[in-house]
Amino acid sequence: MRFLKDELTYFFSGQGMPYHKVSLMIAIVVTLLFSVILSNNYIKDGKIAVIDLDNSKFSHEFIGKMNASPYIKVEAIINVPTDPKTLLYQDKYLGVVYIPNGFEKKRYDKSENSIGVFYDNTSSAQTGDVKGALNTIVAIENNIIAAPEIASQGLNSEQTAAVIGNISINERLLFNPNGSSSNTMIIGFLFFFSSMFFVFAFIGMIARLRLVHKWEDQLLAGNPFALMARALPYCGCLLTGLFVGLGILRVVGDLMFIGNVFTFLFAVVLYVLSLSFICILFGWGAANPGVAISKMILFLPGGFILGGYTEPVALLPEWIKIISHVFPLTWMYHFTRDIILRGASFMDVGQEFGGLVIYTGILAGLVCLFFYRERRKLLQNA
C-alpha cells in the first residue's frame, strides 16, 4: 500500500502524463469525433470529370443520367482532347469518363459503342461505388436502346443479349494498376512512423532545456531562428530516413516513383520544417519531455487518419477535408500521391505548394511570437 500511495502521489502530481484526464478524453473524443468524421457510409456524389468529344444531345443526356446518380457528381465537362491524368491531380476527381466522337451516331446505328473510364487507383477503395453506378447506368441505357427492337422482332435470349450490348465500358486503372501495397499502405506507414519517432525525439527539446537550466540563456542570448536551428539535426535524420525508405520500396518493392525527385524533395523539406515548428509549439509549456511527448497525439495521428491512406479522402465530409490541413502529415500525403504516383510537376501542384508554404510560414511566425513573449516575461520578472 505504501508503494501504491507513492505511485498515486506521482500520478496526480502533474509531473507525468495526466492519464486520469487523458483516458476519459480519448474515449469521448474518439467516439464522438469519428462518428462525425466517418458518418458517410459510402462515397456520395463521387466527383468525376467528363471528356465529351461527341458533344451531342445523346452524350448530354448520358452525362445527365450520370449526374443524377447519388454516387456520381459530374464536376467538369471538357469538349477538347485532354490527358485524363492531369485531371486527377490534387484528388480533384475519382475518375474521368471519355466519350468519343460518334457516340450518338453509333447509338442509333446500334453498332458497337464504347466509352473509356480512367479511375484513380491510388486508393482502390474509393472507386467501387462509382464503378457500380456507372455499370448500372450503362446497363439501363442499353435496355432502353434495345427495347423497341426486342419487342418488334421477338428475339430469343441470346439475340437479346447481343442487342443490349450497344454501349460498353473500357476501364483503365491509373497510377497503381496492380493495387500494390507499396503505393498505398506501406508508404503511408513509412511517413507516419518516421514522423512519430521524429516527434518523440524532438518535441521535448524546450522542456529539456528548462531542466538543464539552458532555457534562460536561449531566450536572452538567442533568437527564434536559433531556437528553430536546434531542429536541423533531427530534420536531417528524418529527411534521410524517408528517402532511404522510399529507395527500398522502389528497389525491393514495386513503388511507382514517376514524378520529379527534386520536386518531391522540396515538398518533404517543407513538411519536415512544418513538423519541427509544430513540435516546438506543442512542446512549449510542457513540464518535462514526457509530458511533451504525450501531446503528439494532438497533431500527428490526425494527418494519418484523414490524409487518405486509411480511408479514401472522398469518403470524408467537405468540411473535414478542409480542417484536415491543420495536420502536417495531410499535406505530405497529398504530395506523395500527386508527385510520386501521379507524376505531377511543380506547376501542376503549385497551388498546393503555395498553401504549404503559407502554413509553414504561419507556424514559424507563431514560434517567433511565443519566443518574444516568453523573453518579455523573463525580463519583467528579472
C-alpha positions in Angstrom: 0.0 0.0 0.0 2.9 2.3 0.7 4.2 1.9 -2.9 0.7 2.3 -4.3 0.3 5.5 -2.3 3.7 6.7 -3.7 2.6 6.0 -7.2 -0.8 7.7 -6.7 1.1 10.8 -5.5 3.1 10.9 -8.7 0.0 10.0 -10.7 -1.8 13.2 -9.7 1.3 15.4 -9.3 1.3 16.7 -12.9 4.9 15.6 -13.5 3.9 12.9 -15.9 1.1 12.4 -18.4 -2.3 13.4 -16.7 -3.7 10.0 -17.6 -6.7 10.3 -15.3 -7.8 13.1 -17.7 -6.4 11.7 -20.9 -8.1 8.3 -20.6 -11.6 9.8 -20.5 -10.8 12.5 -23.1 -9.6 9.9 -25.6 -12.7 7.7 -25.1 -15.0 10.7 -25.5 -13.2 12.3 -28.4 -12.7 9.1 -30.4 -16.3 8.0 -30.2 -17.9 11.4 -30.9 -15.3 12.8 -33.3 -15.0 9.8 -35.5 -18.7 9.2 -35.5 -18.9 12.6 -37.3 -15.8 12.2 -39.5 -16.9 8.7 -40.7 -20.6 9.5 -40.9 -20.7 8.8 -44.6 -21.2 5.0 -45.2 -20.5 5.4 -48.8 -18.9 8.0 -51.2 -21.9 10.2 -52.0 -21.5 12.3 -55.1 -18.1 11.0 -56.1 -16.6 13.7 -58.3 -15.7 12.8 -61.8 -14.8 14.7 -64.9 -16.1 14.0 -68.4 -14.2 14.5 -71.7 -17.1 14.7 -74.1 -15.7 14.8 -77.7 -19.1 13.9 -79.2 -20.9 16.9 -77.6 -24.2 15.7 -78.9 -27.7 15.6 -77.5 -27.3 11.9 -76.5 -24.0 12.5 -74.8 -25.5 15.3 -72.8 -28.4 13.1 -71.8 -26.0 10.3 -70.8 -24.0 12.8 -68.7 -27.2 14.0 -67.1 -28.0 10.4 -66.1 -24.6 10.0 -64.5 -25.1 13.2 -62.6 -28.5 12.1 -61.3 -26.9 9.1 -59.6 -26.3 9.6 -55.8 -22.9 8.1 -56.3 -21.7 10.3 -59.1 -21.3 14.1 -59.4 -20.1 15.4 -62.7 -17.9 18.3 -61.7 -16.4 19.2 -65.1 -17.2 18.7 -68.7 -14.4 19.2 -71.3 -15.1 19.2 -75.0 -11.5 19.0 -76.3 -8.9 16.2 -76.1 -7.2 16.2 -72.6 -4.8 14.0 -70.8 -7.0 12.4 -68.1 -4.1 12.0 -65.8 -3.8 15.8 -65.4 -7.4 16.0 -64.2 -6.7 13.7 -61.3 -4.0 15.7 -59.6 -4.7 17.0 -56.0 -7.5 14.4 -55.5 -9.9 16.6 -57.6 -11.8 13.7 -59.2 -12.1 9.9 -58.6 -12.1 9.3 -62.3 -12.5 10.6 -65.9 -15.2 9.4 -68.3 -14.1 9.7 -72.0 -17.0 9.9 -74.6 -15.6 9.6 -78.1 -16.7 11.1 -81.4 -19.6 9.3 -83.0 -21.2 8.3 -79.6 -24.7 9.4 -80.7 -24.4 8.1 -84.3 -23.5 4.6 -83.0 -26.3 4.7 -80.6 -28.9 4.9 -83.4 -26.9 2.6 -85.7 -26.9 0.1 -82.9 -23.3 -0.6 -83.7 -20.5 -1.3 -81.2 -20.2 1.8 -79.0 -17.7 2.1 -76.2 -16.7 4.8 -73.6 -13.5 4.9 -71.7 -13.2 5.4 -68.0 -10.0 6.2 -66.2 -10.0 5.5 -62.5 -7.7 7.0 -59.9 -6.4 3.8 -58.3 -4.2 5.4 -55.6 -6.9 4.1 -53.3 -8.8 1.2 -54.7 -11.5 1.5 -52.1 -12.6 4.9 -53.4 -13.9 3.9 -56.8 -16.2 1.0 -56.0 -19.4 3.0 -55.7 -18.7 5.0 -58.9 -17.9 1.8 -60.9 -21.1 0.1 -59.7 -23.2 3.2 -60.5 -21.7 3.7 -64.0 -22.2 0.0 -64.9 -25.8 0.2 -63.8 -26.4 3.4 -65.9 -24.9 1.7 -69.0 -27.0 -1.4 -68.5 -30.2 0.6 -68.2 -29.3 2.7 -71.2 -28.6 -0.5 -73.3 -32.0 -1.9 -72.3 -33.7 1.4 -73.4 -31.8 1.3 -76.7 -32.7 -2.4 -77.4 -36.3 -2.5 -76.1 -38.1 -1.4 -79.3 -36.1 -3.9 -81.4 -36.7 -6.8 -78.9 -40.4 -6.0 -78.8 -40.8 -5.8 -82.6 -38.7 -8.8 -83.6 -39.4 -11.2 -80.7 -35.8 -12.1 -80.2 -34.7 -15.0 -78.1 -32.4 -14.7 -75.0 -29.1 -15.0 -77.0 -30.2 -12.4 -79.6 -31.5 -10.1 -76.8 -28.1 -10.3 -75.0 -26.4 -9.3 -78.3 -28.7 -6.4 -78.9 -28.5 -4.8 -75.5 -24.7 -4.7 -75.6 -24.6 -1.5 -77.6 -22.6 0.6 -75.1 -19.6 -1.0 -73.4 -17.1 0.4 -70.8 -13.4 0.1 -71.3 -11.8 0.7 -67.9 -8.2 1.7 -67.1 -6.8 1.9 -63.6 -4.2 4.7 -63.3 -1.2 5.2 -61.1 -1.5 1.9 -59.2 -3.0 -0.6 -61.6 -1.9 -3.7 -59.7 -3.2 -2.3 -56.4 0.3 -2.7 -54.8 0.5 -2.1 -51.1 3.9 -0.4 -51.7 2.0 2.5 -53.3 -0.7 2.6 -50.6 -0.5 1.5 -47.0 3.3 0.9 -46.8 4.2 4.4 -48.0 1.6 5.7 -45.6 3.1 3.8 -42.7 6.6 4.9 -43.7 5.8 8.6 -43.3 3.6 8.1 -40.2 6.1 6.0 -38.1 9.1 8.0 -39.3 7.3 11.2 -38.3 6.2 9.7 -35.0 9.7 8.9 -33.8 10.9 12.3 -35.0 8.3 13.9 -32.7 9.4 11.6 -29.8 13.0 12.7 -30.3 12.4 16.5 -30.7 9.2 17.6 -29.1 10.7 17.6 -25.6 13.5 20.0 -26.6 12.3 23.1 -24.7 11.3 21.0 -21.6 14.9 19.5 -21.7 16.4 23.0 -21.9 14.5 24.1 -18.8 15.5 21.0 -16.9 19.2 21.6 -17.6 18.9 25.3 -16.9 19.8 26.4 -20.5 16.4 27.9 -21.4 17.0 31.4 -20.0 20.3 31.6 -21.9 18.4 30.6 -25.1 15.9 33.3 -24.5 18.3 36.1 -23.6 21.3 35.3 -25.9 19.5 33.7 -28.8 16.6 34.4 -31.2 13.7 32.4 -32.6 15.8 31.3 -35.6 18.5 30.0 -33.2 15.8 28.0 -31.5 14.5 26.7 -34.8 18.0 25.8 -35.8 18.1 23.2 -33.0 15.7 21.1 -35.1 18.2 20.8 -38.0 19.9 17.6 -36.9 16.6 15.9 -36.3 15.2 17.2 -39.6 18.3 15.8 -41.5 17.8 12.4 -40.0 14.1 12.3 -40.8 14.7 13.5 -44.4 17.4 10.9 -44.9 15.3 8.1 -43.4 12.3 8.9 -45.6 14.3 8.8 -48.8 16.1 5.6 -47.7 12.7 4.0 -47.1 11.4 5.2 -50.5 14.6 3.8 -52.1 14.0 0.4 -50.5 10.3 0.4 -51.7 11.5 1.3 -55.2 14.2 -1.3 -55.4 12.8 -4.2 -53.4 9.1 -3.4 -53.7 7.1 -2.1 -56.6 6.8 1.6 -55.7 5.9 3.7 -58.8 8.0 6.8 -58.4 7.1 8.6 -61.7 7.5 12.2 -60.5 10.5 14.5 -60.3 12.6 13.7 -57.3 13.7 17.3 -56.7 10.1 18.5 -56.7 9.3 15.8 -54.1 12.4 16.8 -52.1 11.1 20.4 -51.9 7.8 19.1 -50.6 9.5 16.9 -48.0 11.7 19.7 -46.8 8.7 21.9 -46.3 6.9 19.1 -44.4 9.8 18.4 -42.1 10.2 22.1 -41.3 6.5 22.4 -40.6 6.6 19.3 -38.4 9.5 20.7 -36.4 7.8 24.0 -35.9 4.6 22.4 -34.7 6.7 20.3 -32.3 8.2 23.4 -30.8 4.7 25.0 -30.3 3.1 21.9 -28.7 6.1 21.2 -26.5 6.4 24.8 -25.3 4.8 24.7 -21.9 5.5 21.1 -21.0 6.9 20.5 -17.6 9.2 17.7 -18.8 9.9 15.8 -22.0 7.5 13.0 -21.1 4.5 15.4 -20.9 5.6 17.0 -24.2 5.7 13.6 -25.9 2.1 12.9 -24.8 0.9 15.9 -26.9 2.0 14.1 -30.1 -1.5 12.6 -30.3 -3.0 16.1 -30.8 -1.4 16.7 -34.2 0.2 13.6 -35.8 -2.4 10.8 -35.9 -5.0 13.2 -37.3 -3.0 13.5 -40.5 -2.6 9.8 -40.8 -6.3 9.2 -40.4 -7.5 12.0 -42.6 -4.7 12.0 -45.2 -6.2 9.3 -47.4 -4.1 6.3 -46.5 -6.5 4.7 -44.1 -9.8 5.9 -45.6 -10.4 7.4 -49.1 -10.4 11.2 -49.0 -13.6 11.2 -51.0 -15.4 9.5 -48.1 -14.9 12.5 -45.8 -17.3 15.4 -45.5 -16.1 18.5 -47.2 -15.6 20.5 -44.0 -13.4 17.7 -42.7 -11.2 17.8 -45.8 -10.6 21.5 -45.1 -9.9 21.0 -41.4 -7.6 18.1 -42.1 -5.0 20.5 -43.4 -4.1 21.7 -39.9 -2.2 18.4 -39.6 1.2 18.5 -41.4 1.0 14.9 -42.4 -2.1 15.6 -44.5 -0.1 17.9 -46.7 2.6 15.3 -47.2 0.2 12.6 -48.1 -1.3 14.8 -50.8 2.1 15.5 -52.3 3.0 11.8 -52.1 0.1 10.8 -54.2 0.4 13.7 -56.7 4.2 13.7 -57.3 5.3 10.0 -56.6 2.3 8.2 -58.0 0.6 10.6 -60.5 3.8 12.2 -61.8 2.6 15.8 -61.2 5.1 18.6 -61.9 5.9 21.5 -59.7 3.4 23.7 -61.6 0.7 21.0 -61.6 0.6 21.2 -57.8 1.7 24.9 -57.5 -1.4 25.9 -55.6 -0.8 23.1 -53.1 2.8 24.2 -52.7 1.7 27.7 -52.0 -0.7 26.5 -49.3 2.1 24.5 -47.6 4.5 27.5 -47.7 1.8 29.7 -46.1 1.1 27.0 -43.5 4.8 26.6 -42.7 5.2 30.4 -42.5 2.3 30.7 -40.1 3.9 28.1 -37.8 7.3 29.8 -37.9 5.5 33.1 -37.1 3.9 31.6 -34.1 7.3 30.3 -32.9 8.6 33.8 -33.1 5.6 35.2 -31.2 5.9 32.6 -28.4 9.7 33.3 -28.2 9.5 37.0 -27.8 6.5 36.8 -25.4 8.5 34.4 -23.2 11.6 36.6 -23.3 9.4 39.6 -22.3 8.0 37.7 -19.3 11.6 36.7 -18.3 12.9 40.3 -18.4 9.9 41.6 -16.5 10.4 39.1 -13.7 14.2 39.7 -13.5 
